[in-house]
Amino acid sequence: MEIPQKSAITQESKLHFLDYWRIIRIRKTIILSVFLLILLTAIAVTFYLPKAYAGIARMKVEKDTPDISLLGGAGLQQQYDPYWLLTEFEVIRSPKILESVIDSMKLNEDYARRYKSETPFTISDTFPLLSRDVEVNQYRNTSVLEVKAFHPAAQMAAQIANAIVHEYQEYRSELRNSRARRGLSALTNELAQLKIEVFNARAYVDKLGKELKVSDIIRDSASVQTLDATRMTHLEQLKTEAEASLAANQEMLSQMATKTNDALVDFLAASSATPELTSLIGKRNDGRQAISILLSDHGENHPSVKRIIDGVRTVESQIKDQITAIIEARKTLVAKDRATAEKISTSLVEAIDKSASENARIGPYITAKRDLESKEVLFRALTGKKWQEQLDSQISKSSSVEVIAEAKPAKRAVKPNTALNIALGTLVGLLVGVGLAFFIEYLDTSVKTIDDVEQALQAPVLGVIPQNVGTLLNEGADSPHAEAYRVLRTNVLFSRKDPNLRTMTVVSGGAGEGKSTTIFNLATIFAQQGSRVLVVDSDLRRPSLHKVLNVSNTIGLTNYLLNQNKLEEVVQTTKLASLDFLPSGKLPSSSMGILNSVRMKEFIQEVKSRYDFVFFDSPPIMGVSDASVLASEVDMAILVVQYRKYPQQMTLRAKQMVEKVGGRLLGVVLNNINISQDSYYYYYSGYYYDYYSKNDDSKPSNEKKGGAGKGADPSKPVLDLKQKY
């Protein structure tokens, strides 16, 4: 089941591609016209534009760094900045650089001559023009910048590019020096002010030390922390240790209180065992084991058993005494730890009170000393920075902008780019041409494919008729067009459900869709297959079949319906014995509704009894009512749709009119298909067309061309027609 599904998907994709190719082939005239128009325009504009030469100069651009590293290597540390080079692009094209170049090279006079200005250009007038003629790019992902200047003169273009890179080099050097001078000046001023503040702060600290009688130890210490603060820290540490020991001993006593007998013995043996307790526990366990062994052989009253039992009891009494001693010792530790913690807490409270009193007394001194220390730290940092900047300014620096390639006069112009413009013209022409073709195809709502017919009309396609079809009566049975009508005849015969359905008309939505040719050639095919056929030209408004056969239209259907002539007098024969023809005759203005008469219905029944098939030509169904009347009176109707002529809505309306009057619509015939242009229809008619065309090479030239069609010269009759009766 998987293989057919994949095949169906592949076929659907292929048909979808062929639909696009079909549109391109059909609209190739529009595509070629638009393509040539755009291409020729691009070529003309290219050769019309003035030539321009390019001067290209390259320079290596880096951030400012000293030649040697300063203390700590800070002078060589650079952080990556993705926007730095982009910023330098704009600096090079800024007025700061370009206006200096304009002034030094007198470019305002050059641009005034180029643009033929009667008034001289100012620097402000020239700047936007020069900025437009200058490009700055990064050269192949490096720190090398490429400055490109355009000018009608090659020598001038090179001079402008060189002037720009040298001006930028001088700008960067001056920018670096001015930045260093401003930095040193600011540092010097700040240090002078800070030095005065440090001096005043030190004098104030000394004054407070004397007034508050601060000890020499605090004055000379690097930190402003007092001795009381150090002692309080030590007391807090001792208090924490005493409280931790007290908590541990209390926890041990609590666990001892919850255990009894052997459980208490095992707990103490694991946590607080003494050598004596461990020895006694071992003796007890050995005695119990011996008692267990003796009891298996002797009774409880045996002397040996009693002796060992008495020994075990003595050991257990000793163990109890040891446990009592351990518990009392732990209680003593708890009392000692509690006393120690209380004593330390008392000392800590006293120290805190003393420290608070001392801090309140020397607090202003401590605050002043801390402020002095902050100012001294800042002063030392700024002094080091000033020393570093002075040293940095004295160390020689290599230029951060290095010109690595001077611009030279170019030998060929770079603007306009002829090859690129022609290539773009070709590409744009094709894109616009194809896009316009598809847009026109989108706006075209006419019938284009069999799918359009079947989806819009919900009716089957009975036949596909190619272009340039003449009358098969003249072309003969071997005509390359005959097979299309044979297919149509076969589909008609299979589409009718009742063999008694033998009268047929062909309708269309508009004029000129090929009804008359289709009905006559279909009748000819029926006659060539042995059926007795009558063709009735019932288009009373604009009859045309008599012109196809080159016969007179003096008398015909109207004469019979008006009881002026008998049927035998109006029916004519053709050179095909089984094919008869009934012209329309002249229609009086007073008999417009003659097709909707009882006489017409009787006529249809009469000819139906005499012929195997009767075919009625009709006017456009959207123009007059005659076609609707015929569709309701005959057995079958076929809708002819000319390829790419009328909107689908008009064709749908024609189909609905046939169904509204009760006509039996068998299907649709697509007419006037260009097989050579539209490959979509090749498999419907192209094979037979090619096949018969090749076979026609052996026939005489007069047989290939066939007979007269619509609009043939009446003075040159081809068919020898005469009345049947």
Secondary structure, 3 states (H helix, E strand, C coil): CHHHHHHHHHHHHHHHHHHHHHHHHHCHHHHHHHHHHHHHHHHHHHHHCCCEEEEEEEEEECCCCCCCCCHHHHHHCCCCCCCHHHHHHHHHCCHHHHHHHHHHHCHHHHHHHHCCCCCCCCHHHHHHHHHHCEEEEECCCCCEEEEEEEECCHHHHHHHHHHHHHHHHHHHHHHHHHHHHHHHHHHHHHHHHHHHHHHHHHHHHHHHHHHCCCCHHHHHCCCCCCHHHHHHHHHHHHHHHHHHHHHHHHHHHHHHHCCCHHHHHHHHHHHCCCHHHHHHHHHHHHHHHHHHHHHCCCCCCCHHHHHHHHHHHHHHHHHHHHHHHHHHHHHHHHHHHHHHHHHHHHHHHHHHHHHHHHHHHHHHHHHHHHHHHHHHHHHHHHHHHHHHHHHHHHCCCCCCEEEEECCCCCCCCCECCHHHHHHHHHHHHHHHHHHHHHHHHHHCCECCCHHHHHHHHCCCEEEEEECCCCCHHHHCCCCCCHHHHHHHHHHHHHHCCCCCCCEEEEECCCCCCCHHHHHHHHHHHHHHCCCCEEEEECCCCCCCHHHHHCCCCCCCHHHHHCCCCCHHHHCEECCCCCEEEECCCCCCCCCCCHHHCHHHHHHHHHHHHHCCEEEEECCCCCCCCHHHHHHHHCCEEEEEEECCCCEHHHHHHHHHHHHHCCCCEEEEEEEEECCCCCHHHHHHHHHHHHHHHHHHHHCCHHHHHCCCCCCCCCCCCCCCCEECC
